[in-house]
């Protein structure tokens, strides 16, 4: 959806700047069995793109390797993924944000 992508673009720039100011995460935060560690790190949101309607939703994100990102998206229910990502964020070093 074009309007979703347009709205997310601005939030993506803000999130990118926020993470750059806090420091770089160099390892997957998800760490499921089979985790690739540092390979293919990318942001993994708690919700699907079409379900993100606010900046707060967009910022509910963890850094995940390719393996863990795929597992979050394809092997977990939507509800389980939201809970899992929120738990990872809650356990994150508070100096990162």
C-alpha positions, 0 to 999 in steps of 0.5 A: 500500500503506497500510503502505508509506505509513505508514512513509514518512510519518515518513521524509518528515517527517525528510527535510523537516526535514533539507533545511530545516536544510541549506538550500533547493535552488532548481534541479533537480539532475538537469538533463537536456536539456529540464530546466525548471530551477526549475519543479515541483521535488519529491523524486525517489527512486532507487527506486520507492515499493514498493522503499523499505524503509529510511530510507537508501533513502528519503533517497536522493533528489534535487531534480528539476523536473517534466520530469526527475522524469518522465524518471527515472521513465518513461524510465530502467530502475530500475537506471539510475535508481538509478545516476543518482541516486546519481551526482547525490548524490555530486556534490552540494555536501557542505555540503548533505548 
